[in-house]
Amino acid sequence: MLHFPPACTVVPPRIPTCIVGLGPGGFIGPTAHGPNLLATNTFSICAAATEPGTEFHLNVADNLRLPQDMVSSDFGALLDRLVMMHKAGDLKLPPVVDICTPTHLHARQISLAATKGIRYIITDKPAVAEINEIRQVSDVLNRTGAKLWVTFNHRYNFIVAWLKAYVATHRERIESIHAGFLQDWLMKEVHFRQADWRTAHKYCALLDILTHAEDLAGYVAGSPIVAVEDASMEMSGVFAQKANFYDAGDSQFICGNGLKGRARCSQSRAGHADDIYVCVTEKGGRQLMWRMEWNSDALMVGQAPNFHDRHKFAQHLRGHSDFFAMELGDADLAGRLAQQFGKNPPGHIQGWDTLWYFLFLGVAGAIYRDLGCLPYVPFLPLSMQIEPPTFADAGIQATAYVHAHVKSAESGGKRVELAEVLAL
Ligand SMILES: NC(=O)c1ccc[n+]([C@@H]2O[C@H](COP(=O)([O-])OP(=O)(O)OC[C@H]3O[C@@H](n4cnc5c(N)ncnc54)[C@H](O)[C@@H]3O)[C@@H](O)[C@H]2O)c1
């Protein structure tokens, strides 16, 4: 895919990136971040920080074809080296640090990177787990001026973007928005890397997957969630009961623009592998839904109340149906969105990795713009013009939502404002 138009005579240099958490057996670093940063052809991986106490740095250096001294388990020393290399002109652009480690390590690693002089940081979600970590990271970002983006990847899809545009265009038609994330991988007791650190936190499912549902709901609503009520959380599976973590939750949310809906999650729901969805219900009962597990590239159109029955929905594929332009009433906007999120030919399913690809293009665009009046900035392709989620909005929001959910559930479902938990 060619990104820059012929009129852009200077194509930007690649952005040097250090991935933190690229060890063998790691999930998101090796599968989503590494390959999709490279796929954009706007980032290069120049370094990696691996887990202390392991020999992972040897394997990672070989796999990335990097010199051994650019892969280290000494994150602080690696950061010093990156900053020095940029100052010396060995790195043409300021290096990015991309954090793919377990969530409880994020606040410390973000703070260290920013304090050592890294200007651009990416972290996977949730950016942080605790309210005091929100303060810690906000302080360090304010003090250093570093920018932090959070990888809420599910926004980066034509159907989701179309739903957001639809809600904004036809606000008066919208009854509610439901978002959820259902999985089954923690139904039974399991012990491996990803399971162990996730289940060590009591709010396991809320931090891990409810945050994705929250982000999608607020994004499609066009207005962040400001309050939670009628919340519940459960230890629904045998493993959750034994190990004492919440594997399921459900709540009503209220957005700043008055839109309401429900967000739910479960890691013990049989038959659901990676079932994330956002469903817009209209006042007449029609439902418009993006549901990744059913078809990440299709809009599902059905009738309330049954949005879990696959056979009740008609599918409209991106670029393969006039439904999008007709219903939105804006063919140009529908066309622009389809073009913005189209890597494969129309009608061809793109899948999960594509969400990441577009997210990283968005981050690259934000970095190029932040670097000032560079000759290629006016020519940034559409896919690089979408503002990526920042810590200040999506990052703080997601963690505050989890804590508001818990507070509401612990107080019998009472309404809790996100501002209230942030003030604690
Ligand atoms: N956006 C998404 O769709 C999505 C999906 C899965 C995970 N995540 C998030 O990504 C993050 C990582 O999750 P995961 O499932 O990939 O975890 P993981 O346990 O599979 O991988 C973590 C990696 O970090 C490395 N590591 C551990 N401690 C380290 C340290 N001190 N320094 C450097 N490296 C270290 C490990 O060796 C491992 O390679 C979490 O915040 C998680 O919530 C997001």
The ligand as a Gaussian input file, in Angstrom:
#p B3LYP/6-31G(d) Opt

LIG

0 1
 N       -5.131000      -3.913000      22.967000
 C       -5.355000      -5.220000      23.016000
 O       -6.168000      -5.763000      22.282000
 C       -4.586000      -6.041000      24.008000
 C       -4.585000      -7.433000      23.930000
 C       -3.791000      -8.157000      24.831000
 C       -3.053000      -7.498000      25.792000
 N       -3.106000      -6.140000      25.887000
 C       -2.314000      -5.415000      26.918000
 O       -0.937000      -5.535000      26.566000
 C       -0.144000      -5.565000      27.743000
 C        0.720000      -6.843000      27.712000
 O       -0.126000      -7.980000      27.707000
 P        0.363000      -9.381000      27.137000
 O       -0.793000     -10.293000      27.148000
 O        1.100000      -9.183000      25.860000
 O        1.406000      -9.818000      28.285000
 P        2.470000     -10.991000      28.216000
 O        2.653000     -11.458000      29.608000
 O        2.118000     -11.952000      27.148000
 O        3.796000     -10.290000      27.691000
 C        4.505000      -9.381000      28.468000
 C        5.927000      -9.300000      27.952000
 O        6.627000      -8.392000      28.790000
 C        7.887000      -8.965000      29.149000
 N        8.289000      -8.375000      30.409000
 C        7.849000      -8.685000      31.651000
 N        8.451000      -7.897000      32.555000
 C        9.276000      -7.071000      31.870000
 C       10.157000      -6.017000      32.242000
 N       10.316000      -5.650000      33.517000
 N       10.857000      -5.370000      31.277000
 C       10.702000      -5.710000      29.975000
 N        9.879000      -6.722000      29.568000
 C        9.190000      -7.365000      30.497000
 C        7.630000     -10.463000      29.199000
 O        8.832000     -11.171000      29.027000
 C        6.666000     -10.643000      28.021000
 O        7.394000     -10.837000      26.842000
 C       -1.124000      -5.523000      28.917000
 O       -1.229000      -4.211000      29.392000
 C       -2.435000      -5.985000      28.305000
 O       -3.571000      -5.479000      28.979000
 C       -3.840000      -5.418000      25.003000

